[in-house]
Amino acid sequence: MQAAKNLKELSDLEISPQQVETLTERIGSEWAERRDREAVAHQQNQLGRTYAQAPRAAAVMLDGGRLQTRLAGAAPGVHEPAWREPKYACCLTLPSKEGEEDPQPEPPGAYLEPERVKRLVREMERSHGVQGPPEKRSTGKPKAAAKPEKAQSRGKRARSYMVRTAVATLSGVEHFRRLVAAEVYRRGLDLATHKACVCDGQASNWTVYEQELSKLGFIAILDFLHLLTYLYAAAQAAGGDAQTGWDLYVRWLRWAWQGKRTELLTALREAAVRLGDPPESAAAADPRQVLARTVNYVVNQLDKMDYPRYRRLGLPCSSAPVEAMIKQFNYRVKGSEKFWVPVGAEAVLQIRAAELSEDGRADREWNQSRPRAMGCRYSQAPAA
């Protein structure tokens, strides 16, 4: 409906919402089929590379989203609604910033301001479901930690990458990992001197890493913002009041940022021992449960938390670019009144991925799909 309105307003073109839907599904399905054929060609060592020069540094960031689907081929209306998880990869070339010293030994100022941290944690809880304990009441606000003299500007941040391309699918992890592998090869990211795979702790993300990217020399990095959220929740659970909880958070955050993993894990385990083991009936927000969950999270991700080394190599420690990219996908596919048939969702995801990619992909796709003869009719979709 909105697309039909936009076409009318922007180009004075009258197209019904149904026709827009039909064309979108046809075009997106063509592009998805072409994408899948390239993934097969990569498996058969027949895929060509499209890079002009191999990058010095690169990163692949993986994450999942949410959208609603409905039963295909049913009567009008929404039948058998369900939540599905599209999988996303944000593939980046990076400026080379390798150095012998850690370029930022102190955490960013934004991570040391109580109100900004609370907002950040609430946003992460909404989007990723990281459960923390209820906020403790206090007669005063926790004091902000001392920040470096050069505090980060609150203005618009400069982008941290050079070129971004997107991979998106509603398919399972086996298909997704092949799409990611083909994209990495096509762009020559595997030839970078330094390369990273940055993710949260979700098992499916690390499955893609283990089966594809680790073989190519990518370094596994745990997204620091997700770790921050767990540490904040654990500190709130362990602290007897708001100020004590904040002081614990600042101490643990600095240890994590500076790569002091042994100190961090020891402190978390000691705090968990003080509270005791959570009973089987403990709620997710129970402080004992929160601490136990954080200890387990850190233990499982400890080998991906050497942040000073990553910064020295010029590699990112945050998956913020893929988070921002997913928001751009969500503008199109997520909404309380948006229910997709799976084939339609896959088509829209593919068109959106091409439009969000910065390598001229969308123009190339449109040129391949555009009819050779004059006229406005769209070319017939190729046989599957």
C-alpha positions, 0 to 999 in steps of 0.5 A, a space after each residue: 500500500 505504501 509503495 503504491 502511494 509513493 509511486 503515485 506521489 513521486 512519479 505520478 505512476 498509478 499501480 495497485 498495491 497488488 501489482 506492486 506486491 506481484 512485481 516485488 515478489 517476482 523481481 526479488 525472487 529472480 535476484 534471490 535465485 541469482 544469489 543462490 546460483 552464485 553460492 553454488 558456483 562458489 562451492 564448485 570453485 567457479 565463482 569470480 571475484 569482483 574486487 579491484 584490489 584486495 582490502 587491507 582489513 575487513 570484517 563480517 558481522 552476523 546477527 538475526 532479526 525478527 519478522 512476522 509470517 503467515 500461511 501462504 495460499 490461504 483465504 484472505 486474512 492472516 492465518 497461522 501467524 508466526 515469528 521468524 528470524 531472518 539472518 543478516 551479514 554485514 560485510 565491510 572493508 575497513 581502513 588499515 589502522 594497525 599499530 603497536 600500542 592500544 589506540 584507546 586503552 580507556 573505555 569510551 565516555 558513553 560507557 561510563 555515564 549512568 544515564 546513557 548506559 541505562 538507555 543503551 542497556 534498555 535498548 539492547 534488552 528490547 532488541 535482544 532480550 538480555 534479561 537483567 534484575 529490576 533496577 534498584 531504587 536509590 535516593 541519588 543518582 550513581 556518580 559517573 566514573 572518571 572519564 579520559 580528558 578527551 571525551 567522545 563527541 556526542 555529534 554525528 559519528 564518522 563511519 568506521 568502514 569504507 564499503 558495506 554490502 549486505 546478505 539477508 535470508 529467511 533460510 536456515 543457517 546452512 544456507 546462510 553460511 554458504 551465502 556468506 562464504 560466497 559474498 566474502 569470496 566475491 569481494 576478496 575479504 578473505 585476502 585481507 591482511 587482518 579480518 574479523 568476525 564480530 557477533 554476539 553470543 548466539 550459537 548460530 552466528 558462531 556456527 557460521 564462523 566455525 564452518 566458514 570464516 575460521 578456515 579463512 583466518 578471520 578472528 572471532 570477536 565478541 561484540 562488546 556492547 552485548 558483553 557490556 549489557 551482561 556486565 551491567 545486569 550482573 553488577 546490578 544483581 551483585 550490588 546492594 544498592 544502585 551506587 555499589 552496583 554502578 561501581 562494580 559495573 565500572 570496574 568490570 567494564 574496565 577490566 573487560 575493555 583492557 583485556 583483563 579476562 582472568 580478573 573479570 571472570 574471577 570477580 564474577 564467580 566470587 560475586 556468584 558464590 556470595 549470592 549462592 546458586 539459583 534454585 530451579 524455580 528462580 525467575 530469569 530476573 532473579 539476581 542469582 540467575 542473572 549472575 549465573 547467566 553472566 558467568 556462563 556467558 563470559 566463560 563461553 566467550 572468553 577466547 573472543 574478548 582480547 579487545 586490546 589486541 583487536 584494537 591494535 590490529 585495527 579491527 572493530 570490537 562492536 557489531 554496531 554496523 550490523 545493528 544499524 543495518 538491521 534497523 534499515 531492514 526493519 523499516 521495510 519488513 517489520 511492523 505490527 501489521 506486516 505478515 509475510 508469506 515466506 517467499 514474499 519475505 525472501 524476495 523483499 529481503 533480497 531487494 533490500 540487501 541489494 539497495 543497502 549494499 554500497 558496491 553498485 549491486 542494486 544498479 547491476 541487478 536492475 540492469 540485468 532485470 530490465 527488459 531489453 526492448 522498449 516499453 514498461 512491461 517487466 521481463 519474464 522471470 527465468 525458469 527456476 
